[in-house]
Amino acid sequence: MPELPEVEVICRGIRSFLLGRAVTAVRCSGKRLRHPVPMETMQGEMVNQTITAVERRAKFLQISLAGGEMLIIHLGMTGNLGIFSPSATHAKHDHVLWSLDDGTELRYNDSRRFGSIRFLSAGEVLGREETIFKTTGPEPFSNAFSAEYLEKLAKGKSLAVKLFIMTNQTVAGIGNIYANESLFAAGIGPARKIPTLTGKEWERLVSEIRNILHQAIECGGSTISDFLNASRERGYFQMNFKVYGREGKACHLCSTKIEKQKLGGRSSYFCPHCQK
């Protein structure tokens, strides 16, 4: 499943092609995604509208229109977006297509169809943080995400730290891969109970979460399963994995064998020597 870096890479990849472009037509395969595709609304409200912004919120893509409306796209497990020439052959799982006034097309492809496309009116856009993102925490790159914020939120709870940072209400978009890598970089064991973390450890964790996400974005994301970026290229951050998927292999820092355990039903990888 695309995580925050993968969604950010796609966002950056399509942004320059969409800004200032007007939508001239919208087409659909007729197949349902996670929710029905709002085709009639898009055809009635998007056509002849200019795209004014392309942004990411958590693992969602937000495409803003001049009239104040917004398209919100979640990629699900296998969703992708790319810019194509109309003459380019359509892929088997292209489900939604937006034609643009420069002759190009934005195509949404999703083999498993677990993604979703929502169209918000201007009024709904203004209230989206209280509706769609009501239970979504701050962005990891924002000032609101800090050691002080995490320490305060952790009071009275006894969760394992990995489960805590993977909770969407805690921070937006930290999935399993990057939680594993961030905790290794911070030297904190994934099963550590959050009341045991010190102020310095919270500071280190916030810093390493940002560092790991930045590195992953610069690498174009991670190629896990069938993820491709907006240019249909595979990311390569997986080449930099220090613990994820490396059970039984030597730690890059101390040569101790990487171990694996289940936390909340998800695989957790860690070095028992470097992470305390």
C-alpha positions, 0 to 999 in steps of 0.5 A: 500500500502506498504510504506517505512518501509514495503519495507525496512523490505522486503529488509532486510528480503530477503537480506541475502538469496540472496547475493552471490546466482546465479540465475538458472532459471526465470519463470512467470505466464504469467500475466501482472503486471502494465507493461509487465514482461521482461521475455525474458530479465531476462531469457537471462541476469539473469541466471547464474549471481550472486546477489551482492546487495539488497537495497531499494531506495524510495519504490523500491527494487534494486537487483544488479547482478555481470555484473552490471545489476539491477532488480528494483521492485515496490510492488504496492498496494499488492506486496510481495517477499519471499524466499521459498523451491521449495516444498512449495505450490505456492500461487494463485497470485505468478507471478514471480519466480527466482530459486537460486543455493542453491535450494531456490526460490524468489517469487513475489506475487501480487493479484492486479498486480499493482506492476512492475518489470524492468530489467536495463542494466549496462548502465541504472543502472548508469543513473537511478538517472537521469531517474527512480528516476529523480523526487525522493527526498533524502532518509529520513535517508540521510545527504541530508535530513535536516531542512536546505534542507526543509526550502530552498525547502519550500521558495515561496510555500504555501502547507500544511506541510503534503502535502509537506512532502508526495511529492516524490520530497521533500523526498523519500517514506513518505506515508500517515500513517507515515506523520500523525504519524511524524507530531503528534510526532513533534507537527505540525498540518498537515494543517499548511502552510509551510512558517509558520514553524520555523527553530526549527520546521523543525529540529524537523520534520526531527528528528521525521520522522526518529524516526517514520520510524526507529520504524516502521522498527523495528516493521516490518511495519504496517498491513494495508489491506493485507501487509505481510513482506518477512516471510509472517508475519504481522507487528505491528507498527499499535499498536503504532499509536498515531493518524492514524485511531484514529478519535474520540478517546482520544489523548494519551498525552492530552486526547483531541479527535483526529480529521480527515480532508481531505488534498489533497484527503487523510485522515489526523488525528491530535490532535487539542491540541498537534499539532499547 
